[in-house]
């Protein structure tokens, strides 16, 4: 986009994040880098989608935030709720789109130079977005449609009157609010709304090829009404599916920790894992393996042997015992794992979902349009 527009727009975006305390200092720095990567693109679309996602995501985060704060608890013991997002959370949602935006900006630059060098050449591609055109544009839109759907679903779905149901359980059992993999009709509807907002903004800002550009240098045939409807429907549904995939991944690979005293889900700061004793986490494979090795070294009698620490004194709070667990005082743990394998944290799930769904959208478009997927790579890399 033009420098006279990009510079003040980036400054305004970063200042808003600072003034509203939507991001941490590291998050603001990451957001500014992301904004620059999007603004390098000659089209306004990537930067505009970043702004729409940031503003819409911030808005839904603040919807009844006092109510949402009481529905979960923080890992430090305070009320739950979403605090300022850090740099990892920013990159988890926007890194894929940033890379695709830079790649597509390079593609457009190469095409423009080729057209200038040889205006009569064919097969160089168009400078507008044509039907059966650039797959990277599909990936950029799909990225923001999916992360917006996920954000809307998480922030608004938790306000549903009924308890969510675990999407990865065979009987869709009820789980506490804030559980990874928990879904509700309100959350699913909110996810569809988030996807629709991004796709609508995309269609308003995309420099689609038209009949007027068909005869111009770097132009292509215009879009029909049916083709536009197909693009809108496909991207909207794909964004909605992104929120569902995120729920499935979170329910399977991300441990949801429940506070036993309140029955509420414990949220980790900045989307990181919540600490919980290995003994209370039946899905912690690494923890079980470590315990087995330790017991074997202590007695040489298999996995049932355990270390006797502080048994002689009978003091369960012996200061020499560095393995004490958080408890009520009756040796019951205060945190237990509600569901999920402790393999990924929330940021890992968000990034993998965004990347996978973006690449998946390009693969589907590649198949439908008959455009090689390798076309997204620069000539020197392909």
C-alpha positions as a printed Julia matrix, in Angstrom:
382×3 Matrix{Float64}:
   0.0     0.0     0.0
   1.08    3.61   -0.46
   3.6     4.91    2.07
   1.59    8.05    2.87
  -1.26    5.8     3.97
   0.74    2.94    5.49
   2.93    4.99    7.86
   0.14    6.85    9.72
  -2.06    3.74    9.66
   0.64    1.6    11.29
   1.33    4.33   13.86
  -2.39    4.61   14.67
  -2.74    0.82   15.02
   0.23    0.54   17.38
  -0.9     3.56   19.42
  -4.37    2.12   19.84
  -2.94   -1.15   21.09
  -0.85    0.82   23.58
  -3.6     3.17   24.76
  -6.21    0.43   25.14
  -3.66   -1.94   26.73
  -4.76   -4.63   24.29
  -1.19   -5.87   23.91
   1.88   -6.18   26.08
   5.0    -4.16   25.09
   6.32   -7.25   23.33
   2.93   -7.73   21.69
   2.94   -4.15   20.42
   6.4    -4.62   18.9
   5.26   -7.85   17.23
   2.09   -6.16   15.98
   4.09   -3.32   14.45
   6.36   -5.78   12.63
   3.3    -7.67   11.42
   1.66   -4.46   10.23
   4.8    -3.51    8.28
   4.9    -6.95    6.62
   1.29   -6.49    5.53
   1.72   -2.88    4.43
   4.58   -3.8     2.07
   1.99   -5.46   -0.16
   0.87   -3.18   -3.04
  -2.79   -4.0    -2.36
  -4.65   -2.63    0.65
  -6.23   -6.03    1.35
  -3.66   -7.7     3.67
  -3.24   -4.67    5.92
  -6.98   -4.02    5.99
  -7.72   -7.6     7.02
  -5.15   -7.31    9.81
  -6.87   -4.14   11.06
 -10.36   -5.65   10.8
  -9.26   -8.74   12.71
  -7.51   -6.7    15.41
 -10.41   -4.3    15.94
 -13.12   -6.99   15.78
 -11.15   -9.38   17.98
 -10.48   -6.68   20.56
 -14.14   -5.73   20.57
 -15.47   -9.22   21.24
 -12.8    -9.75   23.9
 -14.29   -6.84   25.86
 -17.89   -8.02   25.49
 -19.07   -8.69   29.07
 -15.46   -9.16   30.14
 -16.41   -8.78   33.8
 -18.82  -11.69   33.44
 -16.3   -13.81   31.54
 -13.64  -13.14   34.17
 -15.8   -14.92   36.76
 -16.3   -18.02   34.62
 -12.65  -19.14   34.78
  -9.71  -18.66   37.13
  -6.21  -17.45   36.39
  -3.23  -19.71   36.91
  -1.97  -17.22   39.53
  -5.16  -17.56   41.54
  -6.98  -14.42   40.4
 -10.13  -14.17   38.29
  -9.88  -15.39   34.73
 -10.5   -13.46   31.53
  -8.27  -12.44   28.66
  -5.52   -9.97   29.54
  -3.22   -8.11   27.15
  -1.96  -10.41   24.41
   1.77  -10.97   24.06
   4.06  -11.33   21.05
   3.62  -15.1    20.84
  -0.15  -14.73   20.61
   0.21  -12.06   17.93
   2.48  -14.24   15.79
   0.33  -17.33   16.34
  -2.57  -15.57   14.61
  -0.78  -13.52   11.96
   2.6   -15.07   11.12
   1.21  -17.27    8.35
  -0.6   -14.34    6.73
   2.54  -12.19    7.04
   4.63  -14.76    5.17
   1.99  -15.22    2.47
   1.6   -11.45    2.11
   5.33  -10.95    1.57
   5.47  -13.82   -0.93
   2.55  -12.44   -2.92
   4.0    -8.93   -2.87
   7.16  -10.38   -4.41
   5.12  -12.22   -7.04
   3.34   -9.03   -8.06
   6.67   -7.18   -8.25
   8.15   -9.85  -10.55
   5.07   -9.73  -12.8
   5.14   -5.98  -13.0
   8.8    -5.95  -14.0
   8.17   -8.64  -16.62
   5.28   -6.63  -18.11
   7.39   -3.48  -18.21
  10.22   -5.34  -19.94
   7.91   -7.01  -22.46
   4.37   -5.57  -22.62
   3.28   -8.07  -25.29
   4.29  -11.16  -23.33
   1.59  -13.6   -22.19
   1.49  -16.01  -19.3
   3.06  -13.63  -16.8
  -0.1   -13.43  -14.69
  -2.37  -10.51  -13.83
  -1.87   -7.61  -11.45
  -5.5    -7.84  -10.36
  -7.14  -10.85   -8.7
  -8.61  -13.12  -11.34
 -10.71  -16.28  -11.2
  -8.24  -19.15  -11.09
  -5.57  -16.69  -10.03
  -3.21  -16.29   -7.09
  -3.47  -19.0    -4.46
  -1.6   -16.92   -1.89
  -4.5   -14.48   -1.75
  -6.79  -17.37   -0.82
  -4.35  -18.33    1.92
  -4.26  -14.8     3.38
  -8.05  -14.5     3.5
  -8.43  -18.04    4.88
  -5.95  -17.31    7.65
  -7.9   -14.34    8.97
 -11.28  -15.98    8.41
 -10.18  -18.93   10.56
  -8.53  -16.97   13.39
 -11.45  -14.51   13.5
 -13.92  -17.4    13.69
 -11.88  -18.97   16.49
 -11.67  -15.69   18.41
 -15.39  -14.96   18.09
 -16.26  -18.53   19.04
 -14.06  -18.5    22.15
 -14.96  -15.03   23.4
 -18.71  -15.2    22.78
 -19.35  -18.92   23.14
 -18.3   -18.86   26.78
 -21.31  -16.6    27.46
 -23.75  -19.29   26.34
 -26.46  -20.04   28.91
 -25.85  -23.75   28.71
 -22.63  -25.61   29.47
 -20.46  -26.43   26.45
 -20.05  -29.98   25.23
 -16.73  -31.64   24.52
 -16.44  -32.09   20.77
 -13.86  -34.88   21.08
 -15.97  -37.09   23.39
 -18.14  -39.83   21.91
 -21.21  -38.67   23.86
 -20.53  -34.92   23.68
 -20.38  -34.74   27.48
 -20.82  -31.44   29.29
 -17.65  -29.71   30.46
 -16.88  -26.49   32.39
 -16.83  -23.22   30.47
 -13.46  -22.45   28.97
 -12.57  -26.11   28.4
 -10.45  -26.71   25.33
 -12.64  -28.52   22.84
 -15.87  -27.34   24.46
 -18.42  -26.09   21.92
 -21.9   -24.6    22.06
 -24.44  -23.41   19.5
 -23.73  -19.82   20.51
 -20.0   -20.34   20.01
 -20.46  -22.01   16.63
 -22.76  -19.21   15.5
 -20.27  -16.61   16.7
 -17.51  -18.37   14.76
 -19.57  -18.22   11.59
 -20.13  -14.5    12.19
 -16.4   -13.87   12.6
 -15.66  -15.66    9.35
 -18.38  -13.71    7.53
 -16.95  -10.37    8.72
 -13.5   -11.17    7.31
 -14.81  -12.53    4.01
 -17.14   -9.55    3.56
 -14.27   -7.14    4.15
 -12.18   -9.13    1.67
 -14.76   -8.88   -1.09
 -15.05   -5.14   -0.56
 -11.28   -4.62   -0.74
 -10.11   -7.23   -3.25
  -8.96   -5.68   -6.54
 -10.99   -8.13   -8.59
 -10.41   -8.22  -12.31
 -13.36   -6.78  -14.25
 -14.41   -6.52  -17.86
 -12.79   -3.07  -17.93
  -9.4    -4.43  -16.87
  -9.52   -7.33  -19.34
  -8.05   -5.23  -22.16
  -5.48   -3.45  -20.01
  -1.86   -4.36  -19.4
  -1.73   -6.85  -16.52
  -5.48   -7.38  -16.58
  -7.61  -10.5   -16.91
 -11.19  -11.55  -17.54
 -13.74  -10.26  -15.06
 -15.54  -12.29  -12.43
 -19.06  -13.49  -12.97
 -21.69  -13.21  -10.24
 -21.66  -16.96   -9.75
 -17.91  -17.01   -9.29
 -18.09  -14.29   -6.66
 -20.77  -16.19   -4.77
 -18.69  -19.35   -4.92
 -15.67  -17.55   -3.46
 -17.7   -15.93   -0.67
 -19.42  -19.17    0.31
 -16.26  -21.26    0.15
 -14.14  -18.91    2.27
 -16.9   -18.32    4.83
 -17.46  -22.04    5.36
 -13.71  -22.64    5.47
 -13.24  -20.0     8.16
 -16.04  -21.57   10.2
 -14.39  -24.99    9.83
 -11.18  -23.45   11.14
 -12.83  -22.75   14.5
 -14.12  -26.34   14.61
 -10.66  -27.74   13.8
  -9.18  -25.54   16.53
 -11.67  -26.99   19.02
 -10.85  -30.56   17.98
  -7.09  -29.95   18.23
  -7.49  -28.22   21.58
  -9.68  -31.0    22.94
  -7.19  -33.68   21.91
  -3.72  -32.17   22.3
  -4.14  -29.39   24.86
  -4.68  -30.21   28.54
  -7.6   -28.39   30.2
  -6.84  -27.96   33.89
  -9.71  -27.64   36.36
  -9.54  -26.04   39.79
 -11.05  -28.63   42.15
 -12.24  -26.07   44.7
 -14.28  -23.98   42.27
 -14.85  -26.43   39.43
 -13.63  -23.77   36.99
 -11.05  -24.06   34.22
  -7.63  -22.57   34.99
  -6.29  -20.26   32.26
  -2.56  -19.93   31.68
  -1.07  -16.47   31.23
  -0.44  -15.64   27.6
  -1.87  -18.95   26.4
   0.88  -21.08   27.99
   0.41  -24.41   29.76
  -1.03  -24.51   33.27
   1.18  -26.34   35.75
  -0.31  -29.45   37.28
   1.18  -32.42   39.14
   2.09  -35.34   36.88
   0.28  -37.63   39.29
  -3.03  -35.9    38.55
  -2.48  -35.83   34.79
  -3.15  -39.28   33.33
  -2.42  -38.0    29.82
   1.1   -36.73   30.53
   3.16  -39.38   28.74
   6.48  -37.68   29.47
   5.66  -37.47   33.17
   4.78  -41.16   33.42
   7.97  -42.2    31.65
  10.11  -40.14   34.01
   8.4   -41.64   37.05
   8.92  -45.15   35.75
  12.63  -44.57   35.2
  13.0   -43.03   38.64
  11.25  -45.9    40.42
  13.37  -48.4    38.56
  16.59  -46.67   39.63
  15.47  -46.53   43.27
  14.61  -50.18   43.74
  15.2   -52.12   40.58
  11.8   -53.71   41.1
   9.74  -52.34   38.2
   7.33  -49.42   38.04
   5.45  -49.97   41.29
   8.34  -48.98   43.55
   8.19  -45.42   44.92
  10.56  -43.21   46.83
   9.89  -42.91   50.58
  10.42  -39.23   51.39
   9.71  -37.96   54.86
   7.98  -41.18   55.93
  10.01  -41.49   59.12
   9.0   -38.09   60.46
   5.4   -38.42   59.27
   5.41  -34.75   58.29
   3.83  -34.31   54.87
   5.07  -30.73   54.78
   8.71  -31.69   55.45
  10.87  -28.86   54.09
  13.32  -31.42   52.72
  10.63  -32.78   50.42
  10.85  -30.72   47.25
   8.13  -32.72   45.54
   5.2   -31.51   47.63
   1.95  -31.08   45.72
  -0.53  -28.27   45.97
  -3.43  -29.59   48.07
  -6.27  -28.73   50.38
  -4.31  -30.05   53.36
  -5.89  -33.5    53.08
  -3.46  -34.6    50.36
  -5.98  -34.09   47.58
  -4.67  -32.12   44.56
  -6.17  -28.68   43.96
  -5.86  -29.01   40.16
  -6.8   -31.9    37.93
  -6.78  -32.4    34.16
 -10.31  -32.27   32.77
  -9.38  -33.55   29.3
  -6.72  -33.49   26.61
  -3.17  -34.72   26.11
  -0.6   -32.21   27.38
   1.25  -31.91   24.07
   0.5   -28.36   22.93
  -0.38  -25.05   24.52
  -3.02  -22.63   23.23
  -0.56  -20.7    21.07
   0.7   -23.89   19.43
  -2.86  -24.93   18.6
  -3.74  -21.5    17.18
  -0.66  -21.36   14.96
  -0.99  -24.92   13.67
  -4.68  -24.4    12.95
  -4.07  -21.1    11.12
  -1.19  -22.5     9.08
  -2.87  -25.8     8.3
  -6.2   -24.26    7.29
  -4.51  -21.59    5.16
  -2.43  -24.13    3.28
  -5.48  -26.38    3.06
  -7.53  -23.58    1.49
  -4.82  -23.03   -1.12
  -4.7   -26.77   -1.82
  -8.47  -26.9    -2.38
  -8.32  -23.83   -4.65
  -5.38  -25.4    -6.5
  -7.44  -28.52   -7.17
 -10.62  -26.64   -8.11
  -8.91  -24.12  -10.38
  -6.34  -26.5   -11.79
  -3.51  -24.21  -10.68
  -0.3   -25.93   -9.5
   0.3   -25.45   -5.79
   3.97  -24.87   -6.57
   2.98  -21.54   -8.14
   2.99  -19.96   -4.68
   6.78  -20.34   -4.46
   9.22  -17.75   -5.87
  10.88  -18.76   -9.16
  14.28  -19.19   -7.49
  12.77  -21.53   -4.88
  10.36  -23.6    -6.96
